[in-house]
Amino acid sequence: MFYNVGMEAFEKLKLLTSQMHLEPVEDINCLQLPSRKQDKITVSSAILPNGKRISLLKSQLSTICERNCYYCPFRAGRDFQRASFIPEEFAKIFMSLYTARVADGIFLSSGIFSNGIVTQDKLLDTADILRNKLSYRGYIHLKIMPGAEFAQVEKAMQLADRVSINLEAPTKERLEMLAPRKQFVEELVEPLKWVQQIRISQPQSKGWKGHWPSSVTQFVVGAVGESDLELMVTTEYLYKILHLKRTYFSSFNPIIDTPLENIPPSSPKRELRLYEASFLLRDYGFFMEELPFDSSGQLPLDKDPKYAWATQNLLEHPVEINHADKHLLLRIPGIGPKIAENILKERFKNKLSKPEELSKFGINLKRAAPFLLVNGKRIAYQISYL
């Protein structure tokens, strides 16, 4: 037995969690937890929407899948060992791990068996058992399946702390190259629209713990030739219109016995630049036309997009820190939203007169100095592209 889990069930759990590194949602890093026989399941060290850190079990309910997504280890027809749990069995297994303090929360997805509606019902049944039969009050991130119905999305939002559906690609055309049996608008974008529709049309009290869950999505990066511009156009729409909490980017890595097995892996640095650009759109008030795309629609890899923008726009016209509003402060590398707010509060009381005073705000002066004036004077600096 392992934490009161039978070995047969534990072997299935290993299979169901083995590829969940492909879902980067909430991750800080991963740790391996050995059983008594040195077998392993993967539990992620995760950051929740409220900033709390927990141990998150990421698992599939089933690795049986009827879809043939070209990048996916679970695609239909691929030769590998598969496993499934029924909702009651999985809920009890998770609760044994929760009671043993192995996992505090759960991210639950599944391969699509029968169809998206049937699979979604099984996910909802699992979450319902956890909440209403086993009295679990912890974190649940519930995946919405392609093809799920409006009522199922509504139910998921009443049970989960976060919901998600992976777009995988930024456009219909790119998705056809990546996952030809998925319908970009009808199966993927539409449920994200329903999430926002429910948020604005129904009272918060109907959601779990009296508020509606956050929503996120994920893109596979680098498998089918999509540009950074394409990814950011869709990301801007998701943030500003559908109010997603975050878009995740997963660098493509080829998997043996899939149609894309000979495509080279995508650069992790590209993934990093996409995250940085997405945060500029979400948190820093940047517009698409301000992001430093090259002629082919790619972001620079040698410097982060905020630094690249500042180099083009502020190097010859540095910003006086005593006069800049929040919008302009947020365009200075090394200054984030909290630092900008603290500068404005301090400036209301006292004028900043010396460069040394900036250190108390936590400003990264190596990054910020080329673009700043303090009381009309430049700050000595060395150029950094980090």
Sine and cosine of phi, psi and omega as CSV:
sin_phi,cos_phi,sin_psi,cos_psi,sin_omega,cos_omega
0.00,0.00,0.54,-0.84,0.03,-1.00
-0.76,-0.65,0.95,-0.31,-0.05,-1.00
0.78,0.63,0.70,0.72,0.01,-1.00
0.92,0.40,0.32,0.95,0.06,-1.00
-0.96,-0.28,0.81,-0.58,0.04,-1.00
-0.86,0.51,0.49,-0.87,-0.09,-1.00
-0.91,0.42,-0.55,0.83,0.05,-1.00
-0.89,0.46,-0.70,0.71,0.03,-1.00
-0.91,0.41,-0.61,0.79,0.00,-1.00
-0.91,0.41,-0.62,0.78,0.05,-1.00
-0.88,0.47,-0.64,0.77,0.06,-1.00
-0.91,0.41,-0.65,0.76,0.00,-1.00
-0.89,0.45,-0.60,0.80,0.07,-1.00
-0.85,0.52,-0.71,0.70,0.00,-1.00
-0.90,0.43,-0.63,0.78,-0.08,-1.00
-0.97,0.26,-0.37,0.93,0.01,-1.00
-0.97,-0.23,-0.09,1.00,-0.21,-0.98
-0.91,0.40,-0.47,0.88,-0.05,-1.00
-0.94,-0.34,0.26,0.96,-0.12,-0.99
-0.97,0.22,-0.05,1.00,0.17,-0.99
-0.90,0.43,-0.28,0.96,0.04,-1.00
-0.96,0.29,-0.18,0.98,0.06,-1.00
-0.95,-0.32,0.99,-0.11,-0.10,-1.00
-0.98,0.17,0.04,1.00,-0.07,-1.00
-0.82,0.57,0.73,-0.69,0.07,-1.00
0.93,0.36,-0.06,1.00,-0.15,-0.99
-0.93,0.37,0.62,-0.79,0.34,-0.94
-0.97,-0.23,-0.81,0.59,0.08,-1.00
-0.30,-0.95,0.02,-1.00,0.00,-1.00
-0.87,-0.49,0.53,-0.85,0.09,-1.00
-0.77,-0.64,0.48,-0.88,-0.01,-1.00
-0.97,-0.23,0.77,-0.64,-0.01,-1.00
-0.95,-0.30,0.93,-0.36,-0.05,-1.00
-0.98,0.20,0.60,-0.80,0.15,-0.99
-1.00,0.05,-0.05,-1.00,0.00,-1.00
-0.90,0.43,-0.38,0.92,0.00,-1.00
-0.97,-0.23,0.30,0.95,0.02,-1.00
0.92,0.39,0.25,0.97,0.17,-0.99
-0.96,0.28,0.23,-0.97,-0.13,-0.99
-0.68,-0.73,0.64,-0.77,0.29,-0.96
-0.87,-0.49,0.33,-0.94,-0.04,-1.00
-0.95,-0.32,0.81,-0.59,0.09,-1.00
-0.85,-0.53,0.79,-0.62,-0.06,-1.00
-1.00,0.02,0.63,-0.78,0.22,-0.98
-0.99,0.12,0.91,-0.41,-0.25,-0.97
-0.84,-0.54,0.46,-0.89,0.14,-0.99
-0.95,-0.33,0.83,-0.56,-0.01,-1.00
-0.99,0.14,0.19,-0.98,0.02,-1.00
-0.83,0.55,-0.47,0.88,0.02,-1.00
-1.00,0.03,0.08,1.00,0.03,-1.00
1.00,-0.03,-0.14,0.99,0.01,-1.00
-0.95,0.32,0.58,-0.82,0.03,-1.00
-0.98,-0.22,0.74,-0.67,0.01,-1.00
-0.63,-0.77,0.17,-0.98,0.17,-0.99
-1.00,-0.03,0.84,-0.54,-0.15,-0.99
-0.89,-0.45,0.87,-0.49,0.12,-0.99
-0.99,0.15,0.86,-0.51,0.07,-1.00
-0.96,-0.29,0.84,-0.55,-0.09,-1.00
-0.52,-0.85,0.38,-0.93,0.22,-0.98
-1.00,-0.04,0.48,-0.87,0.20,-0.98
-0.99,0.16,-0.52,0.85,0.07,-1.00
-0.48,-0.88,0.60,-0.80,0.13,-0.99
-0.99,-0.17,0.12,0.99,0.15,-0.99
-0.98,0.22,0.77,-0.64,-0.06,-1.00
-0.58,-0.81,0.68,-0.73,0.01,-1.00
-1.00,0.02,-0.20,0.98,-0.03,-1.00
-1.00,0.04,0.35,-0.94,-0.09,-1.00
-0.85,-0.52,0.66,0.75,-0.04,-1.00
-0.81,0.59,0.77,-0.64,-0.22,-0.98
-0.93,0.37,-0.34,0.94,-0.08,-1.00
-0.98,-0.18,-0.15,0.99,-0.33,-0.95
-0.99,-0.12,0.70,-0.71,0.04,-1.00
-0.93,0.37,-0.30,0.95,-0.04,-1.00
-0.99,-0.13,0.12,0.99,-0.11,-0.99
-0.85,0.53,0.52,-0.86,0.01,-1.00
-0.86,0.52,0.69,-0.73,0.05,-1.00
1.00,0.00,-0.20,0.98,0.02,-1.00
-0.97,0.24,0.66,-0.75,-0.10,-1.00
-1.00,0.05,0.99,-0.13,0.14,-0.99
-0.37,-0.93,0.30,-0.95,-0.06,-1.00
-0.95,0.33,0.75,-0.66,-0.03,-1.00
-0.91,-0.41,0.31,-0.95,-0.03,-1.00
-0.48,-0.88,0.39,-0.92,0.03,-1.00
-0.54,-0.84,0.47,-0.88,0.19,-0.98
-0.86,-0.50,0.50,-0.86,0.24,-0.97
-0.99,0.12,0.39,-0.92,-0.10,-0.99
-0.82,0.58,-0.71,0.71,-0.04,-1.00
-0.88,0.48,-0.66,0.75,-0.02,-1.00
-0.91,0.41,-0.72,0.70,-0.04,-1.00
-0.91,0.41,-0.67,0.74,-0.01,-1.00
-0.86,0.51,-0.67,0.74,-0.01,-1.00
-0.93,0.37,-0.62,0.79,0.04,-1.00
-0.90,0.44,-0.72,0.70,0.02,-1.00
-0.87,0.49,-0.67,0.74,-0.02,-1.00
-0.90,0.44,-0.54,0.84,0.06,-1.00
-0.92,0.40,-0.61,0.79,0.06,-1.00
-0.94,0.34,-0.60,0.80,0.05,-1.00
-0.91,0.42,-0.70,0.71,0.01,-1.00
-0.90,0.44,-0.57,0.82,0.02,-1.00
-0.99,0.14,0.02,1.00,0.01,-1.00
0.89,0.45,0.49,0.87,0.12,-0.99
-0.99,0.15,-0.63,0.77,0.01,-1.00
-0.68,-0.74,0.70,-0.71,0.00,-1.00
-1.00,-0.08,-0.46,0.89,-0.06,-1.00
-0.62,-0.78,0.06,-1.00,-0.08,-1.00
-0.63,-0.78,0.68,-0.74,0.23,-0.97
-0.94,-0.34,0.86,-0.51,-0.11,-0.99
-0.83,-0.55,0.85,-0.53,0.04,-1.00
-0.78,-0.63,-0.18,-0.98,0.04,-1.00
-0.18,-0.98,0.45,-0.89,0.32,-0.95
-0.93,0.37,0.35,-0.94,-0.04,-1.00
-1.00,-0.05,0.93,-0.37,0.06,-1.00
-0.93,-0.38,0.64,-0.77,-0.13,-0.99
0.93,0.36,-0.96,0.30,0.11,-0.99
-0.21,-0.98,0.06,-1.00,-0.06,-1.00
-0.90,0.43,-0.56,0.83,-0.02,-1.00
-0.92,0.39,-0.74,0.67,0.02,-1.00
-0.87,0.48,-0.71,0.70,-0.01,-1.00
-0.89,0.45,-0.67,0.74,0.02,-1.00
-0.88,0.47,-0.62,0.78,0.05,-1.00
-0.86,0.51,-0.65,0.76,-0.01,-1.00
-0.92,0.39,-0.64,0.77,0.06,-1.00
-0.90,0.44,-0.69,0.72,0.02,-1.00
-0.90,0.44,-0.65,0.76,0.04,-1.00
-0.87,0.49,-0.65,0.76,0.00,-1.00
-0.89,0.45,-0.74,0.68,0.01,-1.00
-0.90,0.43,-0.62,0.79,0.01,-1.00
-0.91,0.42,-0.65,0.76,0.05,-1.00
-0.89,0.46,-0.70,0.72,0.01,-1.00
-0.87,0.49,-0.73,0.69,-0.07,-1.00
-0.96,0.29,-0.75,0.66,-0.26,-0.97
-0.97,-0.23,-0.28,0.96,0.08,-1.00
-0.96,-0.29,-0.61,0.79,-0.05,-1.00
-0.97,-0.24,0.02,1.00,0.13,-0.99
0.86,0.51,0.55,0.83,0.05,-1.00
-0.97,0.23,0.80,-0.59,-0.05,-1.00
-0.90,-0.43,0.18,0.98,-0.02,-1.00
-1.00,0.08,-0.28,-0.96,-0.16,-0.99
-0.99,0.15,0.78,-0.63,0.13,-0.99
-0.80,-0.60,0.84,-0.54,0.19,-0.98
-0.96,-0.27,0.90,-0.44,-0.11,-0.99
-0.93,-0.37,0.78,-0.62,0.01,-1.00
-0.99,0.17,0.67,-0.74,0.13,-0.99
-1.00,-0.10,0.80,-0.61,-0.06,-1.00
-0.99,0.15,0.58,-0.81,0.17,-0.98
-0.82,0.57,0.77,-0.64,-0.03,-1.00
1.00,-0.06,-0.02,1.00,0.03,-1.00
-0.89,0.45,0.45,-0.89,-0.01,-1.00
-1.00,-0.05,0.29,-0.96,-0.03,-1.00
-0.82,0.57,-0.73,0.68,-0.04,-1.00
-0.89,0.46,-0.53,0.85,0.03,-1.00
-0.95,0.32,-0.63,0.78,0.08,-1.00
-0.88,0.47,-0.69,0.73,0.03,-1.00
-0.87,0.50,-0.69,0.72,0.02,-1.00
-0.90,0.43,-0.67,0.75,0.04,-1.00
-0.86,0.52,-0.63,0.78,-0.01,-1.00
-0.94,0.33,-0.33,0.94,0.06,-1.00
-1.00,0.07,-0.20,0.98,-0.06,-1.00
-0.93,-0.38,-0.42,0.91,-0.21,-0.98
-0.95,-0.32,0.38,-0.93,0.14,-0.99
-1.00,0.06,-0.40,0.92,0.04,-1.00
-0.49,-0.87,0.59,-0.81,0.10,-1.00
-0.81,-0.59,0.41,-0.91,0.01,-1.00
-0.42,-0.91,0.44,-0.90,0.21,-0.98
-0.63,-0.78,0.78,-0.63,-0.12,-0.99
-0.99,0.13,0.86,-0.50,0.10,-1.00
-0.95,0.31,-0.53,0.85,0.01,-1.00
0.94,0.34,-0.68,0.74,-0.03,-1.00
-0.72,-0.70,0.38,-0.93,-0.09,-1.00
-0.99,0.12,-0.26,0.97,-0.05,-1.00
-0.61,-0.79,0.27,-0.96,0.06,-1.00
-0.85,0.52,-0.68,0.73,-0.05,-1.00
-0.91,0.43,-0.67,0.74,0.02,-1.00
-0.93,0.37,-0.61,0.79,0.00,-1.00
-0.90,0.43,-0.59,0.81,0.03,-1.00
-0.88,0.48,-0.49,0.87,0.03,-1.00
-0.99,0.16,-0.36,0.93,-0.10,-0.99
-0.98,-0.22,-0.68,0.73,-0.07,-1.00
-0.58,-0.82,0.99,0.17,-0.22,-0.98
-0.90,0.43,-0.32,0.95,-0.02,-1.00
-1.00,-0.08,0.04,1.00,0.07,-1.00
-0.99,-0.12,0.61,-0.79,0.02,-1.00
-0.98,-0.21,0.91,-0.42,-0.18,-0.98
-0.86,0.51,-0.79,0.61,-0.06,-1.00
-0.98,0.19,-0.83,0.56,-0.15,-0.99
-0.91,0.41,-0.66,0.75,-0.10,-1.00
-1.00,-0.08,-0.44,0.90,-0.15,-0.99
-0.92,-0.40,-0.81,0.58,-0.03,-1.00
-0.94,0.33,-0.65,0.76,-0.06,-1.00
-0.85,0.52,-0.71,0.70,0.05,-1.00
-0.87,0.49,-0.55,0.83,0.07,-1.00
-0.92,0.39,-0.56,0.83,0.10,-0.99
-0.91,0.42,-0.64,0.76,0.01,-1.00
-0.88,0.47,-0.63,0.77,0.02,-1.00
-0.84,0.54,-0.74,0.67,0.01,-1.00
-0.93,0.37,-0.61,0.79,0.04,-1.00
-0.87,0.50,-0.69,0.73,0.01,-1.00
-0.90,0.43,-0.66,0.75,0.01,-1.00
-0.84,0.54,-0.68,0.73,-0.12,-0.99
-1.00,0.00,-0.25,0.97,-0.08,-1.00
-0.95,-0.30,-0.26,0.97,-0.04,-1.00
-0.84,-0.54,0.49,-0.87,-0.06,-1.00
-0.90,0.43,0.58,-0.81,0.01,-1.00
-0.84,0.55,-0.50,0.87,-0.07,-1.00
-0.88,0.47,-0.31,0.95,0.01,-1.00
-0.98,0.20,-0.29,0.96,0.01,-1.00
-0.98,0.18,0.22,-0.97,0.03,-1.00
-0.88,0.47,0.75,-0.66,-0.02,-1.00
0.86,0.50,0.44,0.90,0.11,-0.99
0.99,0.13,0.23,0.97,0.11,-0.99
-0.46,-0.89,0.39,-0.92,-0.03,-1.00
-0.97,0.23,0.51,-0.86,-0.01,-1.00
-0.95,0.31,0.38,-0.92,0.15,-0.99
-0.96,0.27,0.28,-0.96,0.01,-1.00
-0.75,-0.67,0.56,-0.83,-0.01,-1.00
-0.62,-0.79,0.18,-0.98,0.11,-0.99
-0.57,-0.82,0.04,-1.00,-0.03,-1.00
-0.61,-0.79,0.58,-0.81,0.11,-0.99
-0.90,-0.44,0.61,-0.79,0.20,-0.98
-1.00,0.01,0.83,-0.56,-0.17,-0.99
-0.95,-0.30,0.83,-0.56,0.21,-0.98
0.99,-0.16,0.10,0.99,-0.06,-1.00
-1.00,0.00,-0.53,0.85,-0.17,-0.99
-0.78,-0.62,0.40,0.92,0.14,-0.99
0.98,0.18,0.23,0.97,0.04,-1.00
-0.91,0.41,0.53,-0.85,0.01,-1.00
-1.00,-0.04,0.31,-0.95,0.10,-0.99
-0.89,0.47,-0.57,0.82,0.03,-1.00
-0.88,0.48,-0.71,0.70,0.04,-1.00
-0.86,0.52,-0.70,0.71,-0.02,-1.00
-0.90,0.44,-0.64,0.77,-0.04,-1.00
-0.97,0.26,-0.53,0.85,0.08,-1.00
-0.88,0.48,-0.72,0.69,0.02,-1.00
-0.93,0.37,-0.63,0.78,0.03,-1.00
-0.88,0.48,-0.68,0.73,0.03,-1.00
-0.86,0.51,-0.69,0.73,0.04,-1.00
-0.88,0.48,-0.70,0.72,-0.03,-1.00
-0.90,0.44,-0.62,0.78,0.01,-1.00
-0.96,0.28,-0.75,0.66,-0.20,-0.98
-1.00,0.04,-0.42,0.91,-0.01,-1.00
-0.97,-0.26,-0.72,0.70,-0.04,-1.00
-0.99,-0.14,-0.10,1.00,0.13,-0.99
0.84,0.54,0.69,0.72,0.14,-0.99
-0.92,0.40,0.51,-0.86,0.03,-1.00
-0.96,0.29,-0.59,0.80,-0.06,-1.00
-0.28,-0.96,0.53,-0.85,0.23,-0.97
-0.95,-0.31,0.77,-0.64,0.01,-1.00
-0.98,-0.19,0.52,-0.85,-0.01,-1.00
-0.83,-0.55,0.82,-0.58,-0.02,-1.00
-0.90,-0.44,0.93,-0.37,0.00,-1.00
-0.87,0.50,0.77,-0.63,0.01,-1.00
-0.90,0.43,0.74,-0.68,0.16,-0.99
-0.75,-0.66,0.81,-0.59,-0.10,-1.00
-0.91,0.42,0.59,-0.80,0.02,-1.00
-0.88,-0.47,0.74,-0.67,-0.03,-1.00
-0.86,0.51,0.60,-0.80,0.03,-1.00
0.93,0.38,0.61,0.79,0.19,-0.98
-0.76,-0.65,0.39,-0.92,-0.03,-1.00
-0.87,0.49,-0.34,0.94,-0.03,-1.00
-0.97,-0.24,0.34,0.94,-0.10,-1.00
-0.90,0.43,-0.35,0.94,-0.01,-1.00
-0.99,-0.15,0.03,1.00,0.09,-1.00
-0.98,0.22,0.74,-0.67,-0.02,-1.00
-0.92,0.40,0.46,-0.89,0.02,-1.00
-0.91,0.41,0.46,-0.89,0.02,-1.00
-0.99,0.15,0.46,-0.89,-0.03,-1.00
-0.95,0.32,0.79,-0.61,0.10,-1.00
-0.86,0.50,-0.47,0.88,0.03,-1.00
-0.92,0.39,-0.57,0.82,0.08,-1.00
-0.89,0.46,-0.69,0.73,0.05,-1.00
-0.84,0.54,-0.70,0.71,0.02,-1.00
-0.86,0.51,-0.72,0.69,-0.02,-1.00
-0.90,0.44,-0.57,0.82,0.05,-1.00
-0.91,0.41,-0.67,0.75,0.07,-1.00
-0.87,0.49,-0.72,0.69,-0.02,-1.00
-0.87,0.50,-0.69,0.72,0.01,-1.00
-0.91,0.42,-0.63,0.78,-0.01,-1.00
-0.91,0.42,-0.58,0.81,0.04,-1.00
-0.93,0.36,-0.54,0.84,0.07,-1.00
-0.88,0.47,-0.63,0.78,0.03,-1.00
-0.94,0.33,-0.63,0.78,-0.11,-0.99
-0.99,0.15,-0.68,0.73,-0.21,-0.98
-0.91,-0.42,-0.27,0.96,-0.18,-0.98
-0.91,-0.42,0.06,1.00,0.06,-1.00
0.96,0.28,0.28,0.96,0.03,-1.00
-0.97,0.26,0.48,-0.88,0.11,-0.99
-0.95,-0.31,0.35,-0.94,-0.04,-1.00
-0.80,0.60,-0.68,0.74,-0.08,-1.00
-0.93,0.36,-0.19,0.98,0.04,-1.00
-1.00,0.01,-0.26,0.96,0.00,-1.00
-0.96,0.28,0.64,-0.77,-0.17,-0.99
-1.00,0.09,0.90,0.44,0.05,-1.00
-0.96,0.27,0.55,-0.83,0.13,-0.99
-1.00,0.08,-0.11,-0.99,-0.10,-1.00
-0.91,0.42,-0.34,0.94,0.02,-1.00
-0.99,-0.14,0.13,0.99,0.05,-1.00
0.99,0.14,0.37,0.93,-0.01,-1.00
-0.96,-0.30,0.52,-0.85,0.12,-0.99
-0.99,0.14,0.48,-0.88,0.04,-1.00
-0.92,0.40,0.62,-0.79,0.04,-1.00
-1.00,-0.02,-0.39,0.92,-0.12,-0.99
-0.99,0.10,-0.17,0.99,0.05,-1.00
-0.47,-0.88,0.46,-0.89,-0.02,-1.00
-0.95,0.32,0.43,-0.90,-0.14,-0.99
-0.90,0.44,-0.50,0.87,0.04,-1.00
-0.93,0.36,-0.68,0.73,0.03,-1.00
-0.91,0.41,-0.63,0.78,0.02,-1.00
-0.89,0.46,-0.67,0.74,0.03,-1.00
-0.90,0.44,-0.71,0.71,-0.03,-1.00
-0.90,0.44,-0.62,0.78,0.03,-1.00
-0.87,0.49,-0.63,0.77,-0.01,-1.00
-0.97,0.26,-0.50,0.86,-0.20,-0.98
-0.91,-0.42,-0.40,0.92,-0.13,-0.99
-0.88,-0.47,-0.26,0.96,-0.11,-0.99
-0.86,0.50,-0.65,0.76,0.03,-1.00
-1.00,0.04,-0.17,0.99,-0.02,-1.00
-0.69,-0.72,0.94,0.35,-0.06,-1.00
-0.88,0.47,0.42,-0.91,-0.13,-0.99
-1.00,-0.07,0.77,-0.64,0.11,-0.99
-0.97,0.23,0.89,-0.45,-0.12,-0.99
-0.92,0.39,-0.36,0.93,0.01,-1.00
-0.99,0.16,-0.20,0.98,-0.06,-1.00
-0.89,-0.46,-0.36,0.93,-0.12,-0.99
-0.92,0.39,0.67,-0.74,0.11,-0.99
-0.99,0.16,0.05,-1.00,-0.07,-1.00
-0.88,0.48,-0.64,0.77,0.00,-1.00
-0.83,0.56,-0.68,0.73,-0.02,-1.00
-0.98,0.20,-0.60,0.80,0.04,-1.00
-0.85,0.52,-0.61,0.79,-0.03,-1.00
-0.94,0.33,-0.18,0.98,0.05,-1.00
-1.00,-0.05,0.02,1.00,0.03,-1.00
-1.00,-0.05,0.85,-0.53,0.05,-1.00
-0.81,0.59,0.64,-0.77,-0.01,-1.00
1.00,0.00,-0.08,1.00,0.03,-1.00
-0.87,-0.49,0.88,-0.48,0.05,-1.00
-0.96,-0.27,-0.04,-1.00,-0.07,-1.00
-0.84,0.54,-0.70,0.71,-0.02,-1.00
-0.93,0.38,-0.66,0.75,0.03,-1.00
-0.90,0.44,-0.67,0.75,0.02,-1.00
-0.87,0.50,-0.69,0.73,0.02,-1.00
-0.90,0.44,-0.66,0.75,0.01,-1.00
-0.91,0.41,-0.60,0.80,0.05,-1.00
-0.89,0.46,-0.70,0.71,0.00,-1.00
-0.90,0.45,-0.64,0.77,0.04,-1.00
-0.90,0.43,-0.71,0.71,0.00,-1.00
-0.92,0.40,-0.65,0.76,-0.02,-1.00
-0.90,0.43,-0.50,0.87,0.03,-1.00
-0.90,0.44,-0.51,0.86,-0.02,-1.00
-1.00,-0.07,-0.68,0.74,-0.09,-1.00
-0.61,-0.79,0.66,-0.75,0.09,-1.00
-0.95,0.32,0.66,-0.75,0.06,-1.00
-0.99,0.12,0.83,-0.56,-0.14,-0.99
-0.89,-0.45,-0.29,0.96,-0.05,-1.00
-0.74,-0.67,0.60,-0.80,0.04,-1.00
-0.83,0.55,-0.55,0.84,-0.04,-1.00
-0.88,0.47,-0.42,0.91,-0.02,-1.00
-0.93,0.38,-0.34,0.94,-0.05,-1.00
-0.95,0.32,-0.41,0.91,-0.08,-1.00
-0.89,0.45,-0.50,0.87,-0.04,-1.00
-0.93,0.36,-0.29,0.96,0.03,-1.00
-1.00,0.04,-0.13,0.99,-0.03,-1.00
0.99,0.13,0.32,0.95,0.01,-1.00
-0.94,0.34,0.70,-0.72,0.11,-0.99
-0.99,0.16,0.99,-0.11,-0.12,-0.99
-0.93,0.37,-0.45,0.89,0.05,-1.00
-0.87,0.50,-0.55,0.83,0.00,-1.00
-1.00,0.02,-0.61,0.80,-0.15,-0.99
-1.00,0.09,-0.51,0.86,-0.17,-0.99
-0.81,0.59,-0.67,0.75,-0.05,-1.00
-0.88,0.47,-0.28,0.96,-0.15,-0.99
-0.91,-0.42,0.16,0.99,-0.12,-0.99
-0.85,-0.52,0.53,-0.85,0.29,-0.96
-0.87,-0.48,0.65,-0.76,0.10,-0.99
-0.87,-0.49,0.93,-0.36,-0.05,-1.00
0.84,0.55,0.65,0.76,0.07,-1.00
1.00,0.10,0.02,1.00,-0.07,-1.00
-0.90,-0.44,0.62,-0.79,0.10,-1.00
-0.96,0.29,0.34,-0.94,0.03,-1.00
-0.96,-0.28,0.70,-0.72,0.06,-1.00
-0.89,0.46,0.67,-0.74,-0.07,-1.00
-0.40,-0.92,0.29,-0.96,0.22,-0.98
-0.89,-0.46,0.67,-0.74,-0.06,-1.00
-0.91,0.42,0.73,-0.68,0.07,-1.00
-0.74,-0.68,0.74,-0.67,0.01,-1.00
-0.98,-0.21,0.18,0.98,-0.07,-1.00
-0.91,0.42,0.00,0.00,0.00,0.00
